[in-house]
Amino acid sequence: MSASTLDYQTTGTDCWRLDTGLNRPGHTACYLLHDAGELALIDTGTSNNIKALLHTLRNLGFSPSQVRWILPTHVHLDHAGGAGALLDACDNAILATHHRGLPHLIDPQKLEQGALAVYGEELFARAFGRVIPADEQRCQALHDDDRIPLGRHELLFVDTPGHANHHGCFFHEPKGNLYTGDTFGLHYDALDHDGQAWLMATTTPVAFDPELWLKSLDRMMALQPKRVCLTHFGPLENPARWQPVLRESIQDHVNIALEEEREYDRQGRQQRLAVALMNQALSRLRRHNPDLDEEMARQLLQDDIRLNSQGLEVWLARRAKKRANQ
């Protein structure tokens, strides 16, 4: 694969997993769907990878004019930072996402400011590049149970809060594929063992809500998908078998945050949370794989753990503010 295209692999007939290359290979995906000459892209990666994404389309025998839909699962920049730039490059496309998130792609100033606060200017520029505002006239707000026509079939939009309050999944029932963004957590093949999948929640700032997330998982499993297609990272067969692993991880995150809330003040909270989360992840992984390469696991998870600790710190601050206002 040349440097001007993204690594890709098929995930079934007329569907491809593209690796956007964000952070490291095998970390952040988007998905290309084809049906009767029409294309949809679920998640986009960042503005930095859009040129390579367009080269990849052409490499697969498609053209940007065939893109009918650009469908971010939510507006966190690893999922939607390139949406405006991709919309500019695809003259027949419509950008459609959760109605709560769409305004932030039309006017991304607050989105950029929030990400700058998390990542800092240097890392932000290197990872995300410029966030191009989306043309409002070519945007569509999605609500729960909306149906999105693509070729001869439809995609079902499912409102799935918990990781973010503007998160939705897309279900392609003819294929049995559920495109889950972050609502089915993080899954990296390198951490699987003996045919057993390992998943971890992602509690990136700022809207982690464990109760809503568990309800979203119930809703997703009721669709009986054959596979879930995760942004981090790739397709996972037989999700009903693995969703208890994610539920355990969500509860682990809650337990760690609540213990922090009981035992400590806010000084140094994010660092303590990061240490506790890494220790818990490694403990779960050792049970999962007694021969675990811990250094490999630490390297794979360190960026996700840092973001998770920041998200839990925000969640605890929100809980404290709510109690103070009661």
C-alpha positions in Angstrom: 0.0 0.0 0.0 1.4 3.4 -1.0 1.8 6.2 1.4 -1.0 8.1 -0.4 -3.7 5.6 0.4 -5.1 4.1 3.7 -4.6 0.5 4.7 -7.9 -1.2 4.1 -9.5 -4.7 4.2 -12.9 -6.0 3.3 -15.4 -6.7 6.1 -17.8 -8.5 3.9 -19.3 -7.9 0.5 -19.3 -4.2 -0.4 -17.9 -3.0 2.9 -14.3 -2.0 3.8 -12.5 -1.1 7.0 -10.1 1.8 6.4 -7.3 2.6 8.8 -7.1 6.4 9.1 -3.6 6.1 10.7 -4.4 8.3 13.6 -2.0 7.7 16.6 -0.7 4.4 15.2 -1.8 1.7 12.8 -4.7 -0.3 14.0 -6.1 2.4 16.3 -8.8 4.4 14.4 -11.0 3.2 11.6 -13.7 4.4 9.3 -15.9 2.3 7.1 -16.8 2.5 3.4 -20.1 1.0 2.3 -21.2 0.4 -1.3 -24.7 -0.4 -2.5 -25.9 -0.1 -6.1 -23.3 2.5 -7.1 -23.8 4.7 -4.0 -21.3 5.0 -1.2 -21.4 5.9 2.5 -18.6 6.6 4.9 -19.2 5.9 8.5 -16.8 8.1 10.5 -14.1 10.0 8.6 -11.0 10.3 10.7 -9.4 13.7 10.7 -8.7 16.4 8.1 -5.2 15.1 7.9 -6.3 11.8 6.4 -8.9 12.9 3.9 -6.5 13.2 0.9 -5.4 9.6 1.5 -9.0 8.5 2.0 -10.0 9.9 -1.4 -7.0 8.2 -3.0 -8.2 5.0 -1.4 -11.7 5.4 -2.9 -10.2 5.7 -6.3 -7.9 2.8 -5.7 -11.0 0.7 -5.0 -12.6 1.8 -8.3 -14.9 4.5 -6.9 -15.1 8.2 -7.3 -15.9 10.9 -4.8 -19.1 11.8 -6.7 -20.5 8.4 -5.7 -20.4 9.3 -2.0 -24.0 9.9 -1.0 -23.6 10.0 2.8 -21.0 11.1 5.3 -22.1 9.6 8.6 -20.1 10.4 11.8 -21.2 8.3 14.7 -20.5 11.4 16.9 -18.5 14.6 16.6 -15.3 13.7 18.6 -12.5 14.7 16.2 -11.1 11.2 15.7 -14.5 10.3 14.3 -15.6 13.5 12.6 -12.7 15.9 12.4 -12.4 15.3 8.6 -16.2 15.5 7.9 -16.2 19.1 6.6 -13.2 18.5 4.4 -14.6 15.3 3.0 -18.0 17.0 2.3 -16.1 19.7 0.3 -14.5 17.0 -1.8 -17.6 15.0 -2.5 -20.0 17.1 -4.5 -23.1 14.8 -4.2 -22.7 14.0 -0.5 -24.9 14.8 2.5 -23.3 15.0 6.0 -25.7 13.4 8.5 -25.1 12.9 12.2 -26.8 13.1 15.6 -28.9 16.2 15.9 -27.1 17.3 19.1 -23.7 17.0 17.4 -24.4 18.4 14.0 -24.2 22.1 15.0 -20.6 21.5 16.1 -19.6 20.4 12.6 -21.3 23.4 11.0 -19.5 25.7 13.5 -16.6 23.7 14.9 -15.1 26.5 17.1 -16.3 25.0 20.4 -15.2 21.5 19.2 -11.7 22.8 18.5 -11.5 24.6 21.8 -12.5 21.5 23.7 -10.0 19.3 21.9 -7.2 21.9 22.3 -7.9 21.8 26.1 -7.5 18.0 26.1 -4.6 17.6 23.6 -2.7 20.9 23.6 -1.9 22.9 20.4 1.1 20.9 19.1 -0.6 17.5 19.4 -3.9 18.9 18.1 -2.3 20.2 14.9 -0.3 17.0 14.4 -3.2 14.7 15.0 -6.2 16.6 13.7 -5.1 19.4 11.4 -7.7 22.1 10.5 -11.4 21.4 11.2 -13.3 22.6 8.1 -16.8 23.9 8.8 -19.5 21.9 7.1 -21.9 23.6 4.6 -25.2 23.8 6.5 -27.2 23.4 3.3 -25.7 20.0 2.8 -26.3 18.7 6.3 -29.0 16.6 7.9 -29.8 16.1 11.6 -30.5 12.5 12.6 -32.9 11.3 15.3 -33.5 7.9 16.8 -34.9 5.4 14.3 -34.3 7.6 11.2 -33.6 5.6 8.1 -30.9 6.5 5.6 -31.4 5.3 2.0 -28.3 3.8 0.4 -28.6 2.1 -3.0 -31.2 -0.7 -2.7 -31.3 -0.7 1.1 -31.3 1.5 4.2 -29.2 2.2 7.3 -31.0 2.5 10.6 -29.8 5.3 12.9 -29.9 4.3 16.6 -29.5 7.0 19.3 -26.9 5.5 21.7 -25.8 7.9 24.5 -23.4 6.9 27.2 -20.0 7.6 25.7 -21.3 10.9 24.4 -24.8 12.4 24.5 -24.6 13.0 20.7 -23.6 9.4 19.8 -25.5 7.2 17.3 -24.9 3.9 15.7 -25.8 2.8 12.2 -27.3 -0.6 11.5 -27.1 -2.2 8.0 -29.6 -5.0 8.6 -29.0 -6.8 5.2 -25.4 -7.4 6.2 -26.0 -7.7 10.0 -23.4 -5.0 10.5 -23.7 -2.5 13.4 -21.3 0.4 13.1 -20.8 1.3 16.7 -18.3 4.2 16.9 -17.3 4.1 20.6 -20.4 2.6 22.1 -19.0 -1.0 21.9 -15.8 0.2 23.5 -12.2 -0.4 22.4 -11.0 -3.7 21.0 -7.5 -4.3 19.7 -6.7 -7.7 18.2 -3.3 -7.8 19.9 -5.0 -8.1 23.3 -7.2 -11.0 22.4 -6.2 -14.5 23.6 -7.1 -18.0 22.6 -10.2 -16.8 20.7 -11.4 -14.6 23.5 -12.0 -10.9 22.8 -11.0 -8.3 25.3 -12.8 -4.9 25.4 -12.4 -1.7 27.4 -14.8 1.2 27.8 -13.8 4.6 26.4 -14.7 7.5 28.7 -13.2 10.3 26.7 -14.4 13.8 27.9 -16.9 15.1 28.4 -20.2 13.2 28.6 -19.7 9.8 30.0 -22.9 8.4 31.5 -22.7 4.8 32.6 -26.5 4.3 33.1 -27.3 5.5 29.6 -24.5 3.5 28.1 -25.8 0.2 29.6 -29.3 1.0 28.2 -27.7 1.8 24.8 -26.0 -1.7 24.9 -29.4 -3.3 25.6 -30.8 -1.4 22.6 -27.9 -2.4 20.3 -28.1 -6.1 21.3 -31.9 -6.2 20.7 -31.0 -5.6 17.0 -29.2 -9.0 17.0 -26.3 -7.8 14.9 -24.0 -10.4 13.4 -21.0 -8.2 13.9 -20.1 -4.9 15.4 -17.7 -2.6 13.5 -15.7 -0.5 15.9 -13.9 2.7 15.2 -11.2 1.5 17.7 -10.7 -1.0 16.0 -12.2 -3.1 13.3 -15.1 -5.6 13.0 -15.9 -8.1 15.8 -18.0 -11.2 15.2 -20.7 -12.4 17.5 -21.0 -9.3 19.7 -23.7 -10.8 22.0 -20.9 -13.1 23.3 -18.6 -10.2 24.1 -20.8 -7.5 25.4 -20.6 -8.7 29.0 -16.8 -8.0 28.8 -17.6 -4.3 28.0 -20.2 -4.1 30.7 -17.6 -5.3 33.2 -15.2 -2.6 32.0 -17.8 0.2 32.3 -18.5 -0.9 35.9 -14.7 -1.0 36.6 -14.4 2.6 35.5 -17.4 3.6 37.7 -16.0 1.8 40.7 -12.5 3.4 40.3 -14.0 6.9 39.9 -16.3 6.5 43.0 -13.4 5.2 45.1 -11.4 8.3 44.0 -14.3 10.5 45.0 -14.6 8.9 48.4 -10.9 8.8 49.3 -9.2 12.0 47.8 -9.7 15.6 47.1 -9.3 17.0 43.5 -5.6 17.7 43.7 -3.8 15.2 41.4 -7.0 13.4 40.6 -6.4 12.8 36.9 -3.0 11.2 37.5 -4.4 8.9 40.3 -7.3 7.8 38.0 -4.8 7.0 35.2 -2.7 4.8 37.5 -5.8 3.0 38.8 -7.3 2.5 35.4 -4.0 1.1 34.0 -3.6 -1.2 37.0 -7.2 -2.5 36.6 -6.8 -3.0 32.8 -3.6 -5.0 33.3 -5.3 -7.0 36.1 -8.2 -7.9 33.7 -5.7 -8.7 31.0 -3.7 -11.0 33.2 -6.8 -13.0 34.0 -7.6 -13.0 30.3 -4.1 -14.1 29.3 -1.7 -15.4 31.9 1.2 -15.0 29.3 0.4 -11.3 28.8 3.2 -9.1 27.4 2.5 -6.2 29.9 4.8 -3.7 28.2 3.1 -4.2 24.9 -0.3 -3.8 26.7 0.8 -0.6 28.4 2.0 0.9 25.1 -1.2 0.0 23.4 -3.5 1.4 26.1 -1.6 4.4 27.4 -3.2 7.0 25.3 -6.7 5.6 25.8 -6.1 5.4 29.6 -5.1 9.0 29.7 -8.2 10.1 27.9 -10.4 7.8 30.0 -8.9 9.4 33.2 -9.7 12.9 31.9 -13.2 11.8 31.1 -13.8 10.3 34.6 -12.4 13.5 36.2 -15.1 15.5 34.3 -17.8 13.0 35.3 -16.9 13.4 39.0 -16.9 17.2 38.7 -20.3 17.0 37.1 -21.6 14.8 39.9 -20.3 17.2 42.5 -21.9 20.2 40.8 -25.2 18.3 40.6 -25.1 17.5 44.3 -24.2 21.1 45.2 -27.2 22.4 43.2 -29.7 20.0 44.9 
